[in-house]
């Protein structure tokens, strides 16, 4: 048995209006792109597009982050649900098994099997990729359900229908609907269902009730034993794999890939972002075992050209069905361009492009979808004068991507970092990735019980940055104020900026403090 690899036509680096006489040898061009794709860092590298810049106004759409319910009774009911969910195992306490969630799905009547799905795993880029896939499917008039984690500000963000988080009322209703069945399964299992397992069941039930035409589901952690893995997705997406959650998933790329490969099901199509070689070998081996079709970034699809644009970037993407020029993406960074290529290939695969049909998706619909994408907390600008940017990078790979992107998209003369990280992360690696771009750093901590103590974080920061570049403000409001003051020292028109990062929780709390939501 062999892996079925889609062999597509050559990727052209020139716009489609060039004459044939002007074109370079397509095979040479394609070989160059393959070489760049297979040697680049999976999160940072990009097929360079020269120095041209799109001179047009643009920017990200408003982020769809819900606020607390305005109705006091609804707010009270939502808080009661949140309190009940908080009594269960948190997302960092796991018993590696799908037995409990499978039992719950059984008593609920297998709602997750009432719609096709696209399943997404990987280390970084899952949520942004899920949002792009959701936007594309919605643009083609499919009713979508999206399940992502963690949330930035509101728990209701995790479950979306038709591109928007479900209402607090619907969230409460869904919980109350499945609660008797949750308690039934709790009584029959060695361990109660966890917080994440109950939320996953709520999402699958909500999608079935809507009903959704297709579900876009992000893995919580790993793949094989993740609670989401009770679906049999036709399309399995693997974003770049790096070292994270090493205490649970393994200490090498290959070990982590083995867990994540668990979402690849019999006869599925695998959309594989550029991976470390040992991770790619594991994923391809799993594809062979289950007779899956594989499409690989840099070979069957990829980024052909990328130009920095106001508020985002202008892309030419190579999909499974051909080339898509002039795609405006209102998100910053090379990593988001690669997420877009992965998302496009996933949606093409869902529609059978490259298998049942050869023609690409409608260009205008694809462009419209990407232009409407928002990804809150991912290089999101929340204030001007000085500019304050939020990014949820929480591991070294994500930090490297954010550091490169912020240098490309924002011409800050002096960048101040506000970092609050979780104690179970590779904090030194994260700080080292940001050290070249931060003039100074203000270390702090968020309200989570997982947060690293600000003084402990400061000790590591001093080793990385030097004592003179580190300031400690344990309270996040004080840290934001200190960082803004430092950025303003450059003067009103000097171009100082602030990047808040280190944790999704830190970003969410900063977002609230800065008046977003």
N, C-alpha and C positions, 0 to 999 in steps of 0.2 A: 504494500500500500504506500502511496506517496502523497505528499501535500499538493493539492491543486493550487497552483499559483497563477493569478491572472497576469497574462502578458499583454501589456498595453502598448500603444504606439509611442514613439519617442516624445520626450518633453522638449518643448521649444522655449528658449529664453527670450524670444522676440515676440512683440505684439502681433496679432493675427493679420494686420494690414500690411506687413512687409511682403514684398514680392519674393517669389521662389529664388530669384537670382541673388537676393541679399541674404538668404538664410545660410547659416553654417551647416556643416554636415550634421544631420540630426543624431546620428549614432554617436558621434564624438561628443555632442552636447549632452546627450543622455548619460554617457559614461562619466562625464565630468560631474554631473549632478549626483549620480550614484556614489562617486568617490567622496564628494563633500558630505553626503548624507550619512555614509557609513563610518566616517571618521569624526564627525562632529560630536560635541557633547550633546546628550539627548535633550537637554533643556535649553541650552543657550545658543547653539550654532544656527545659522540660517544661510540659505543660498543668497549671497549678497546681490543687491539690485542696483548698485551704484549710488550716486549722490543726489539723484533727482528727488524733489520734494513736491508733493501735491499742494498747490496753492489754492486751497478751497476751505471754506468754513465747515466745521463738523464738530462732532463730539458725541459722547455716549448718551444714550437715552436715559431717562430717569430710572433709577434702580427700583425694582419692585419689592421693597422691604416694608412689610406691614408694621403699623404702629399698634400700641395697645388699643383694645376696643373702646370706643367712645361711650358705649352704654355701660354703666357701672355694673349692672346685673350680668351682662355677658362677660365683662372683665373678671368679675368674681368667679363665674363658672369656669372660665379658662384657667384661672389661677388654681382652682381646686383640681382640675385635671392635671396641671403641671405638678402640683404637690403630690398627687397620687403616683404619677410616673416617676417622680424623684425618689420614691421609696424603693424603687427597683434597682438592680445592678446598673451602674453607670456604663458608659460606652468603653471605659478602659478596663472593666472587669469582665472577663470572658470565660466561657466554658466551650471549647471548640467543638461545636456540634450543631447540626440543623434539626435535631430531633424535636425540640420544643416548638420551633416555628412551624415545622412540618405538621406536627400534631394540631396546632392552632389552625393552619390552613385547611386541614382535613375537616375539622368541625365547622369551619366557616363555609365549606362547600367549594374549596379550591378557587377563590376569586382570581388569583394570579394567572389562571389558565384561560380566562375569558377574553384575553386580548394578546396580541403579539407584543414582544418587548425587545428593547436594545439594552444590553447590560454593559456597564462600564467599570473597569478596574484600572489599577495603576497606582503610582505614588503621588504624582502631582498632575494638576490640570483636569481632574475628573469633573469637578463642578462646572467649570467654564465650558468644557467640551459638552457636558450634558445640556447646558443652556443653549449652546449653538445648535445641537441636534434638535432640541425642542423647537427652536425658532424656525429651523428649516422644515420640519414636519408640519408645524402650524401654518407656514406659508403655503404649503401644498394642501391646505384645507383638511388636515387630519386633526381630530381632537386628541390632545396629548395629556398624559399624566406624567409628572416628573417627580422623582424622589431623590433628594440629595441630602448630604450631611457634611459637617455640622451646620447649624444655622448661625447667621451673623448676629441677628438681634431677636427675632421672634421664632418660637418653635414651629409656628404655622408655615414658615418659609419652606420647610422640608417637603411638604406635600403641595404640589401645584397642579392645577387643571387649566388647560387652555392658556398656558403661559403665565399664569398668575397664582400666587399662593392662595390656598383655600381660605375662606373666611373663618374667623374665630368660631362663629356659630356652627359651621359645617365641621370644623375640627372637633368641637365638643360633641356634636351629634354622632360623628363617626366613632369616637371613643366610647360613648355610652352604648352604641349599638353592639360593639364587639366585647365590651367589658364582661358580660356573663360568660362568654366563651373563653376569655382569657383566664378568668377565675377557675373555670372547669379544667383547663389544661394545667394551670398552676397546681391544682390539687392532685393531679395524676403524675407529675414529674418530680424528679429528685430536687431540681432547682426551679424556682419561679422564672417565668419569662422575664427577660431583661427589658430595660428602657428601650433599647434599640429594636428588640424583637417586637415589642408592642407597637412602636411607631411604624415599623415595616408592615405589620399586619394592617394597621390603619390605612396606610398608603394603598396597599393592594385592594383593600375593601372599597376605599373611596374611588379608585380607578374603575372598579367593576360597577359600582353604583352609578357613575357619571352618565353613561359609560364612556370610557376612553377607547379611541381607535388603536392607540399604541402607547406603551409605557416606556419611559426613559429612566433607567434605574441605575443609580450610583452605588457601588459597593461601599460598605462602611469600613471594613478592614479586611485585607486578604482577598479571599474569593471562595475557596472550597467550603469552608464552614461559616462564611458570613451569612447572616440572617436573610439577606436578599436572595441567596442562591437556591431558592425554591422555585425559581422561574426557569424555563427552558428557552432562553433567548435565541432568536434566529440570527441575531448579530451580536457578537461579543467584541467589545472595544477594549484595547489595552493601551493606556497612555504610558508615557515614559516611566520605567521602573527605576527606583533608586533606593538607598538605604534609609528606611524609616520603620518604626515599630519593630526594631530588630529583636527585641526581647520576646516577641510573639510570632513573627513571621520568618525569622532567620537572619543570619549575619552576612550573607552574600547575596548578590543579585540573583543567582541561580535558585537559592533556597526561597527567596521571596517570590520569584517568578513561578515556582512550583505551586505555591499557595494560590497565587492570582490566576493561574491557568485553570483552576477549578471551575471558572465560569464558562469555559469553552465546552459546549455540548455537542452531541452527536449531529453531524451534518450541518453545523452552523457555519457562518462566515465570520472570520476573525479579521478585524481591522487593527493592525499592529503599528503603533507609533515607533519611531526609531528607538532601539533598545541597546543596552550593553550586550556584547556578543553572547555571554553565558546565559543571560536572560532570554535572548532571542532563541537560542538552541532549545531551551526548556519549552518555550511556547510552541515552537514548530514541532517538537516531538509530541506534545499533547495533541496538536492539530492532526498529526498523522494517526494517532491512536483512535481518534473519534471521527476520522474521515471529514475533517473540516476544510473549508476553502480559506486560503490566507491571502490578504492583500497587505503589502508592507510599505510603509512610508519610505520614500526615496527610490522605490522600484515601481510598484504599481500605482502609487499616487504620491503627491507631495506639494511643497511650495516651490513654484517656479521663479517668482519674482516678488519682491517686497519693497515698497517705498513708504517711508515715513510720511504721514499726512497729519494735518491739523486735527487733533482729537482722536487719532488712531493711526491706521495704516491702509494703504491700497495694495491689494494682493492680486497676483495671478496664481490660481491653484490648478494643479493637475489632478483630476478626479479619475475614477474608474472608467468613465465614459468620454473623457476628453478634457480640454482645457477651458477654464472659467476665468476670463480676464476681467479686470476692473472691478474687483470685489472690495468694497469699502468695509472695513471692520473697525468699529469705534472702541477698540481696546488696544492697549499699548504692549509692545514687546514681541520679540521673535517667537517666544514660547506660545503666545496667543495665535500667531500665524500658523504654527504647527498644529495647535489645537483645532484651528479652523479646517485645516486639510484633513485631519482625522475625522472631524464631525461630518464634513462633506462626503467623505468616502463611506462612512457608516450609513448615512441616509441614502446614498446611491445603492449600497448593498441591500438596504431594506427594500428599496423599490426594484431590485433585480438588475440594476445597471451593471454591465460587465458579465452578466450571467444570462438572464433571459432576454435582455435588450442591450443593444450596443450604443444607442444614442444617449447623450448626456441629459441631465435635468434641464428644465427651462432656465436660461441664464438670468432673465429679469427677476424671476421668483427667487432664485438663489441670492442674487444681489440684494433684493429687498429684505430677505430674511437676515442676512448677516449685518446689514445696516441697522437693524433693530435690536441687536444683541446687547444686553447689559450683564455685567458680572460684578455685583456689589462686593466691595472689599478687595478687589483685584486691581491695584494701581488706580484706585478711585479718588478723584479730586473732590474734597468736601469743603474746601475753604480757599479763598484767594487773599492775597496781601497780608501775610505771606501765604503762599500756596501750601496746603496741607494735603498729603496723599496718604491713603490707607492701602496696605497690602497684607494679606493674610499668610504670607510666607512663614512657615514654621519649621522648616528643615533646610539643610545646606543647599540642596538642589533648587528648592523654591526661592531661597535667598539669592542665589547666583542669578537666576532668571530675573528677579525683581531688580537687582542691582544693575544689571546690564540694560534692562528696559528703561529704568528711570533716567539713566545717563543718556539714553538715546532720545527719549520723548520730552524730557524737561531739561532746559539749559540752566540748571541751578548753579549759581556761583558758589553757594555754600549750602550743604545739605545737613540738617540735623536729624538724627535718628531718635525715635522713641521706641524702646523695645521692652516688651513684657512677654516672657516666654513660659512655656510649661516645663516643669522639672523633669519630665520623662523624655525630653527631646535632646538632640545633639546641639546644645546651645553654643558650645565653642565653635563648631562648624558653621552655624548660622551667623555668629558675630564675625568670624573670619571672612565670610562671603561679603558682608556689608562694610568691612573696615576700609577698603579703598575708596568708598563713595561717601562715607559719613565724615564730616569735619569734626563733629562732636556727637556724643551719644548720651541720651538721658535714659537711664534704666529705671524700670518701674515694675509693678505687678498688677495683674487683673484680679477680679474677685473670685476666680475659680479656686477650689481646693487643690487643683493640680498646679497652680501657678508657682513658679520658682520664686523664692524669697528675694526681694530686691537687693539686699546686701550680698546674698550669695551670687546673684547675677552680676552685681557690680564687681565682685572679686574676679570673675572670669573676664569681664569687660576690660578691667584695668590691665590684665595680662595681654589682651589682644590689642587694645587701643593706646595704652599708656594712661597714667593717672590724670594727666592734665586734660585729657579729652573726655573724661567720664564724669557725669553728674548723676547723683542718686536722688530720686523722688519717689518714695514708695507708693504714694497716692497718684493714680492716673491723672486726675484733674490738674494736680500740681506739675506733673511731668509734661503735660500738654502746654501748660502756661509757660513753663521754663523753656521748652523747646521753641515755642513761638517767639519768646523774648530773644533767644539766641539768634534765631533766623532774622529777626528785625534789626539786629545790630548792624547788618550790612547796609541798612538804609532802605527806604521805601522802594526804590527802583533798582536795587542792586541784585535782586534775584535770589534771595535766600529762600529755602523751603524746608519742610518738615515731612519725614516719612515715618508713619506709625506702623509697626510691624511686630512679628514674633509669634503671634497666635491669633486665631479667628476670634477668640473671646476678647482679647485686647482690642482688636479692630472694631468689633461690635460695640464694646463699651465706649470707645473713642468716638464712634459714629454718633451715638446717642448724645454724648457730651458736646459734640460740635453741632448739634441741632438737626441731625438727620434721623427722623423717625421718633 
